[in-house]
């Protein structure tokens, strides 16, 4: 099993941004796109936003 955190280098910019930024706004804004009772999410909205 691979832990996602182990794939992100220690000095990566996202490791510095993560503690300083509140990503709950993203979850709230995209919640209506996800079905709450039909399986799991294909990709978490915060993960998706970090990849863009």
HTML snippet that shows the backbone in 3Dmol.js (N, CA, C, O; Angstrom):
<script src="https://3Dmol.org/build/3Dmol-min.js"></script>
<div id="view" style="width:600px;height:400px;position:relative"></div>
<script>
const pdb = `
ATOM      1  N   UNK A   1       0.836  -1.171   0.000  1.00  0.00           N
ATOM      2  CA  UNK A   1       0.000   0.000   0.000  1.00  0.00           C
ATOM      3  C   UNK A   1       0.886   1.239   0.000  1.00  0.00           C
ATOM      4  O   UNK A   1       1.902   1.289   0.693  1.00  0.00           O
ATOM      5  N   UNK A   2       0.498   2.218  -0.768  1.00  0.00           N
ATOM      6  CA  UNK A   2       1.262   3.462  -0.866  1.00  0.00           C
ATOM      7  C   UNK A   2       0.523   4.569  -0.137  1.00  0.00           C
ATOM      8  O   UNK A   2      -0.678   4.756  -0.333  1.00  0.00           O
ATOM      9  N   UNK A   3       1.232   5.296   0.694  1.00  0.00           N
ATOM     10  CA  UNK A   3       0.661   6.450   1.371  1.00  0.00           C
ATOM     11  C   UNK A   3       0.902   7.677   0.497  1.00  0.00           C
ATOM     12  O   UNK A   3       2.034   7.941   0.093  1.00  0.00           O
ATOM     13  N   UNK A   4      -0.146   8.415   0.210  1.00  0.00           N
ATOM     14  CA  UNK A   4      -0.032   9.592  -0.660  1.00  0.00           C
ATOM     15  C   UNK A   4       0.997  10.574  -0.100  1.00  0.00           C
ATOM     16  O   UNK A   4       1.772  11.156  -0.859  1.00  0.00           O
ATOM     17  N   UNK A   5       1.010  10.759   1.192  1.00  0.00           N
ATOM     18  CA  UNK A   5       1.958  11.700   1.804  1.00  0.00           C
ATOM     19  C   UNK A   5       3.405  11.335   1.491  1.00  0.00           C
ATOM     20  O   UNK A   5       4.264  12.214   1.418  1.00  0.00           O
ATOM     21  N   UNK A   6       3.679  10.058   1.307  1.00  0.00           N
ATOM     22  CA  UNK A   6       5.050   9.648   1.000  1.00  0.00           C
ATOM     23  C   UNK A   6       5.445   9.989  -0.438  1.00  0.00           C
ATOM     24  O   UNK A   6       6.631   9.980  -0.767  1.00  0.00           O
ATOM     25  N   UNK A   7       4.480  10.286  -1.290  1.00  0.00           N
ATOM     26  CA  UNK A   7       4.767  10.634  -2.679  1.00  0.00           C
ATOM     27  C   UNK A   7       5.069  12.120  -2.867  1.00  0.00           C
ATOM     28  O   UNK A   7       5.610  12.522  -3.896  1.00  0.00           O
ATOM     29  N   UNK A   8       4.719  12.928  -1.875  1.00  0.00           N
ATOM     30  CA  UNK A   8       4.948  14.377  -1.955  1.00  0.00           C
ATOM     31  C   UNK A   8       6.269  14.691  -1.253  1.00  0.00           C
ATOM     32  O   UNK A   8       6.419  14.410  -0.064  1.00  0.00           O
ATOM     33  N   UNK A   9       7.220  15.268  -1.976  1.00  0.00           N
ATOM     34  CA  UNK A   9       8.516  15.585  -1.368  1.00  0.00           C
ATOM     35  C   UNK A   9       8.368  16.512  -0.152  1.00  0.00           C
ATOM     36  O   UNK A   9       7.453  17.334  -0.098  1.00  0.00           O
ATOM     37  N   UNK A  10       9.253  16.372   0.793  1.00  0.00           N
ATOM     38  CA  UNK A  10       9.200  17.151   2.029  1.00  0.00           C
ATOM     39  C   UNK A  10       9.234  18.652   1.758  1.00  0.00           C
ATOM     40  O   UNK A  10       8.569  19.412   2.463  1.00  0.00           O
ATOM     41  N   UNK A  11       9.983  19.094   0.765  1.00  0.00           N
ATOM     42  CA  UNK A  11      10.118  20.521   0.482  1.00  0.00           C
ATOM     43  C   UNK A  11       9.095  21.027  -0.550  1.00  0.00           C
ATOM     44  O   UNK A  11       9.221  22.152  -1.032  1.00  0.00           O
ATOM     45  N   UNK A  12       8.100  20.225  -0.890  1.00  0.00           N
ATOM     46  CA  UNK A  12       7.116  20.622  -1.904  1.00  0.00           C
ATOM     47  C   UNK A  12       6.299  21.811  -1.411  1.00  0.00           C
ATOM     48  O   UNK A  12       6.003  21.920  -0.221  1.00  0.00           O
ATOM     49  N   UNK A  13       5.937  22.694  -2.326  1.00  0.00           N
ATOM     50  CA  UNK A  13       5.189  23.909  -2.004  1.00  0.00           C
ATOM     51  C   UNK A  13       3.856  23.595  -1.310  1.00  0.00           C
ATOM     52  O   UNK A  13       3.464  24.325  -0.400  1.00  0.00           O
ATOM     53  N   UNK A  14       3.159  22.542  -1.711  1.00  0.00           N
ATOM     54  CA  UNK A  14       1.880  22.212  -1.086  1.00  0.00           C
ATOM     55  C   UNK A  14       2.002  21.896   0.393  1.00  0.00           C
ATOM     56  O   UNK A  14       1.064  22.134   1.154  1.00  0.00           O
ATOM     57  N   UNK A  15       3.128  21.369   0.809  1.00  0.00           N
ATOM     58  CA  UNK A  15       3.328  21.098   2.240  1.00  0.00           C
ATOM     59  C   UNK A  15       3.397  22.403   3.033  1.00  0.00           C
ATOM     60  O   UNK A  15       3.050  22.427   4.214  1.00  0.00           O
ATOM     61  N   UNK A  16       3.832  23.468   2.408  1.00  0.00           N
ATOM     62  CA  UNK A  16       3.891  24.774   3.073  1.00  0.00           C
ATOM     63  C   UNK A  16       2.532  25.467   3.031  1.00  0.00           C
ATOM     64  O   UNK A  16       2.155  26.153   3.981  1.00  0.00           O
ATOM     65  N   UNK A  17       1.803  25.292   1.944  1.00  0.00           N
ATOM     66  CA  UNK A  17       0.510  25.948   1.770  1.00  0.00           C
ATOM     67  C   UNK A  17      -0.567  25.287   2.624  1.00  0.00           C
ATOM     68  O   UNK A  17      -1.412  25.978   3.193  1.00  0.00           O
ATOM     69  N   UNK A  18      -0.548  23.971   2.719  1.00  0.00           N
ATOM     70  CA  UNK A  18      -1.610  23.222   3.379  1.00  0.00           C
ATOM     71  C   UNK A  18      -1.974  23.727   4.777  1.00  0.00           C
ATOM     72  O   UNK A  18      -3.158  23.922   5.050  1.00  0.00           O
ATOM     73  N   UNK A  19      -1.008  23.947   5.674  1.00  0.00           N
ATOM     74  CA  UNK A  19      -1.394  24.409   7.014  1.00  0.00           C
ATOM     75  C   UNK A  19      -1.915  25.852   7.030  1.00  0.00           C
ATOM     76  O   UNK A  19      -2.606  26.250   7.968  1.00  0.00           O
ATOM     77  N   UNK A  20      -1.590  26.630   6.003  1.00  0.00           N
ATOM     78  CA  UNK A  20      -1.962  28.041   5.990  1.00  0.00           C
ATOM     79  C   UNK A  20      -3.270  28.320   5.261  1.00  0.00           C
ATOM     80  O   UNK A  20      -3.818  29.416   5.380  1.00  0.00           O
ATOM     81  N   UNK A  21      -3.780  27.345   4.507  1.00  0.00           N
ATOM     82  CA  UNK A  21      -4.969  27.588   3.697  1.00  0.00           C
ATOM     83  C   UNK A  21      -6.127  26.706   4.146  1.00  0.00           C
ATOM     84  O   UNK A  21      -5.958  25.516   4.410  1.00  0.00           O
ATOM     85  N   UNK A  22      -7.296  27.308   4.226  1.00  0.00           N
ATOM     86  CA  UNK A  22      -8.505  26.580   4.615  1.00  0.00           C
ATOM     87  C   UNK A  22      -9.213  26.108   3.353  1.00  0.00           C
ATOM     88  O   UNK A  22      -9.786  26.911   2.617  1.00  0.00           O
ATOM     89  N   UNK A  23      -9.171  24.799   3.107  1.00  0.00           N
ATOM     90  CA  UNK A  23      -9.767  24.233   1.900  1.00  0.00           C
ATOM     91  C   UNK A  23     -11.246  23.890   2.076  1.00  0.00           C
ATOM     92  O   UNK A  23     -11.860  23.368   1.146  1.00  0.00           O
ATOM     93  N   UNK A  24     -11.830  24.166   3.233  1.00  0.00           N
ATOM     94  CA  UNK A  24     -13.241  23.839   3.447  1.00  0.00           C
ATOM     95  C   UNK A  24     -14.144  24.617   2.497  1.00  0.00           C
ATOM     96  O   UNK A  24     -15.227  24.139   2.159  1.00  0.00           O
ATOM     97  N   UNK A  25     -13.734  25.783   2.066  1.00  0.00           N
ATOM     98  CA  UNK A  25     -14.508  26.570   1.102  1.00  0.00           C
ATOM     99  C   UNK A  25     -14.728  25.767  -0.187  1.00  0.00           C
ATOM    100  O   UNK A  25     -15.811  25.800  -0.771  1.00  0.00           O
ATOM    101  N   UNK A  26     -13.700  25.055  -0.615  1.00  0.00           N
ATOM    102  CA  UNK A  26     -13.809  24.248  -1.831  1.00  0.00           C
ATOM    103  C   UNK A  26     -14.842  23.149  -1.632  1.00  0.00           C
ATOM    104  O   UNK A  26     -15.689  22.927  -2.497  1.00  0.00           O
ATOM    105  N   UNK A  27     -14.775  22.457  -0.491  1.00  0.00           N
ATOM    106  CA  UNK A  27     -15.742  21.386  -0.212  1.00  0.00           C
ATOM    107  C   UNK A  27     -17.166  21.920  -0.257  1.00  0.00           C
ATOM    108  O   UNK A  27     -18.047  21.294  -0.845  1.00  0.00           O
ATOM    109  N   UNK A  28     -17.392  23.069   0.357  1.00  0.00           N
ATOM    110  CA  UNK A  28     -18.733  23.665   0.394  1.00  0.00           C
ATOM    111  C   UNK A  28     -19.232  24.045  -1.000  1.00  0.00           C
ATOM    112  O   UNK A  28     -20.404  23.844  -1.319  1.00  0.00           O
ATOM    113  N   UNK A  29     -18.361  24.583  -1.809  1.00  0.00           N
ATOM    114  CA  UNK A  29     -18.771  25.045  -3.139  1.00  0.00           C
ATOM    115  C   UNK A  29     -19.052  23.934  -4.136  1.00  0.00           C
ATOM    116  O   UNK A  29     -19.822  24.127  -5.077  1.00  0.00           O
ATOM    117  N   UNK A  30     -18.445  22.786  -3.943  1.00  0.00           N
ATOM    118  CA  UNK A  30     -18.637  21.691  -4.910  1.00  0.00           C
ATOM    119  C   UNK A  30     -19.450  20.523  -4.344  1.00  0.00           C
ATOM    120  O   UNK A  30     -19.626  19.513  -5.026  1.00  0.00           O
ATOM    121  N   UNK A  31     -19.937  20.644  -3.135  1.00  0.00           N
ATOM    122  CA  UNK A  31     -20.666  19.545  -2.495  1.00  0.00           C
ATOM    123  C   UNK A  31     -21.850  19.069  -3.322  1.00  0.00           C
ATOM    124  O   UNK A  31     -22.136  17.872  -3.349  1.00  0.00           O
ATOM    125  N   UNK A  32     -22.539  19.970  -3.991  1.00  0.00           N
ATOM    126  CA  UNK A  32     -23.724  19.592  -4.768  1.00  0.00           C
ATOM    127  C   UNK A  32     -23.384  18.760  -6.009  1.00  0.00           C
ATOM    128  O   UNK A  32     -24.286  18.186  -6.620  1.00  0.00           O
ATOM    129  N   UNK A  33     -22.123  18.683  -6.389  1.00  0.00           N
ATOM    130  CA  UNK A  33     -21.717  17.861  -7.534  1.00  0.00           C
ATOM    131  C   UNK A  33     -21.524  16.386  -7.165  1.00  0.00           C
ATOM    132  O   UNK A  33     -21.422  15.536  -8.050  1.00  0.00           O
ATOM    133  N   UNK A  34     -21.475  16.083  -5.875  1.00  0.00           N
ATOM    134  CA  UNK A  34     -21.188  14.736  -5.415  1.00  0.00           C
ATOM    135  C   UNK A  34     -22.431  14.099  -4.800  1.00  0.00           C
ATOM    136  O   UNK A  34     -23.173  14.754  -4.067  1.00  0.00           O
ATOM    137  N   UNK A  35     -22.651  12.843  -5.095  1.00  0.00           N
ATOM    138  CA  UNK A  35     -23.782  12.092  -4.549  1.00  0.00           C
ATOM    139  C   UNK A  35     -23.384  11.551  -3.181  1.00  0.00           C
ATOM    140  O   UNK A  35     -22.387  10.840  -3.056  1.00  0.00           O
ATOM    141  N   UNK A  36     -24.163  11.887  -2.156  1.00  0.00           N
ATOM    142  CA  UNK A  36     -23.822  11.492  -0.787  1.00  0.00           C
ATOM    143  C   UNK A  36     -24.154  10.036  -0.478  1.00  0.00           C
ATOM    144  O   UNK A  36     -23.612   9.473   0.473  1.00  0.00           O
ATOM    145  N   UNK A  37     -25.032   9.416  -1.262  1.00  0.00           N
ATOM    146  CA  UNK A  37     -25.471   8.069  -0.904  1.00  0.00           C
ATOM    147  C   UNK A  37     -25.306   7.034  -2.020  1.00  0.00           C
ATOM    148  O   UNK A  37     -26.004   6.020  -2.038  1.00  0.00           O
ATOM    149  N   UNK A  38     -24.397   7.288  -2.936  1.00  0.00           N
ATOM    150  CA  UNK A  38     -24.218   6.350  -4.036  1.00  0.00           C
ATOM    151  C   UNK A  38     -22.730   6.068  -4.268  1.00  0.00           C
ATOM    152  O   UNK A  38     -22.172   6.444  -5.299  1.00  0.00           O
ATOM    153  N   UNK A  39     -22.113   5.419  -3.322  1.00  0.00           N
ATOM    154  CA  UNK A  39     -20.693   5.074  -3.465  1.00  0.00           C
ATOM    155  C   UNK A  39     -19.769   6.163  -2.973  1.00  0.00           C
ATOM    156  O   UNK A  39     -20.204   7.196  -2.465  1.00  0.00           O
ATOM    157  N   UNK A  40     -18.495   5.913  -3.135  1.00  0.00           N
ATOM    158  CA  UNK A  40     -17.502   6.882  -2.663  1.00  0.00           C
ATOM    159  C   UNK A  40     -17.139   7.860  -3.783  1.00  0.00           C
ATOM    160  O   UNK A  40     -17.398   7.607  -4.960  1.00  0.00           O
ATOM    161  N   UNK A  41     -16.548   8.955  -3.396  1.00  0.00           N
ATOM    162  CA  UNK A  41     -16.132   9.976  -4.357  1.00  0.00           C
ATOM    163  C   UNK A  41     -14.999   9.443  -5.225  1.00  0.00           C
ATOM    164  O   UNK A  41     -14.103   8.760  -4.728  1.00  0.00           O
ATOM    165  N   UNK A  42     -15.034   9.747  -6.499  1.00  0.00           N
ATOM    166  CA  UNK A  42     -13.960   9.327  -7.385  1.00  0.00           C
ATOM    167  C   UNK A  42     -12.667  10.064  -7.040  1.00  0.00           C
ATOM    168  O   UNK A  42     -11.591   9.466  -7.032  1.00  0.00           O
ATOM    169  N   UNK A  43     -12.773  11.328  -6.764  1.00  0.00           N
ATOM    170  CA  UNK A  43     -11.617  12.148  -6.409  1.00  0.00           C
ATOM    171  C   UNK A  43     -12.097  13.226  -5.448  1.00  0.00           C
ATOM    172  O   UNK A  43     -13.033  13.963  -5.756  1.00  0.00           O
ATOM    173  N   UNK A  44     -11.470  13.320  -4.305  1.00  0.00           N
ATOM    174  CA  UNK A  44     -11.869  14.306  -3.308  1.00  0.00           C
ATOM    175  C   UNK A  44     -11.714  15.706  -3.908  1.00  0.00           C
ATOM    176  O   UNK A  44     -10.706  15.970  -4.564  1.00  0.00           O
ATOM    177  N   UNK A  45     -12.669  16.606  -3.707  1.00  0.00           N
ATOM    178  CA  UNK A  45     -12.610  17.936  -4.315  1.00  0.00           C
ATOM    179  C   UNK A  45     -11.368  18.731  -3.935  1.00  0.00           C
ATOM    180  O   UNK A  45     -10.860  19.499  -4.752  1.00  0.00           O
ATOM    181  N   UNK A  46     -10.870  18.564  -2.717  1.00  0.00           N
ATOM    182  CA  UNK A  46      -9.659  19.288  -2.317  1.00  0.00           C
ATOM    183  C   UNK A  46      -8.450  18.743  -3.065  1.00  0.00           C
ATOM    184  O   UNK A  46      -7.591  19.509  -3.501  1.00  0.00           O
ATOM    185  N   UNK A  47      -8.381  17.446  -3.214  1.00  0.00           N
ATOM    186  CA  UNK A  47      -7.284  16.833  -3.969  1.00  0.00           C
ATOM    187  C   UNK A  47      -7.313  17.319  -5.409  1.00  0.00           C
ATOM    188  O   UNK A  47      -6.279  17.676  -5.974  1.00  0.00           O
ATOM    189  N   UNK A  48      -8.486  17.330  -5.992  1.00  0.00           N
ATOM    190  CA  UNK A  48      -8.645  17.797  -7.366  1.00  0.00           C
ATOM    191  C   UNK A  48      -8.208  19.247  -7.503  1.00  0.00           C
ATOM    192  O   UNK A  48      -7.529  19.587  -8.472  1.00  0.00           O
ATOM    193  N   UNK A  49      -8.573  20.104  -6.570  1.00  0.00           N
ATOM    194  CA  UNK A  49      -8.217  21.525  -6.646  1.00  0.00           C
ATOM    195  C   UNK A  49      -6.719  21.732  -6.496  1.00  0.00           C
ATOM    196  O   UNK A  49      -6.165  22.670  -7.069  1.00  0.00           O
ATOM    197  N   UNK A  50      -6.064  20.883  -5.744  1.00  0.00           N
ATOM    198  CA  UNK A  50      -4.617  21.003  -5.563  1.00  0.00           C
ATOM    199  C   UNK A  50      -3.854  20.582  -6.809  1.00  0.00           C
ATOM    200  O   UNK A  50      -2.720  21.014  -7.014  1.00  0.00           O
ATOM    201  N   UNK A  51      -4.458  19.751  -7.637  1.00  0.00           N
ATOM    202  CA  UNK A  51      -3.790  19.282  -8.834  1.00  0.00           C
ATOM    203  C   UNK A  51      -3.873  20.295  -9.973  1.00  0.00           C
ATOM    204  O   UNK A  51      -3.096  20.219 -10.926  1.00  0.00           O
ATOM    205  N   UNK A  52      -4.801  21.237  -9.884  1.00  0.00           N
ATOM    206  CA  UNK A  52      -5.008  22.207 -10.971  1.00  0.00           C
ATOM    207  C   UNK A  52      -3.955  23.282 -10.957  1.00  0.00           C
ATOM    208  O   UNK A  52      -3.976  24.179 -11.801  1.00  0.00           O
TER     209      UNK A  52
END
`;
const viewer = $3Dmol.createViewer("view");
viewer.addModel(pdb, "pdb");
viewer.setStyle({}, {cartoon: {color: "spectrum"}});
viewer.zoomTo();
viewer.render();
</script>
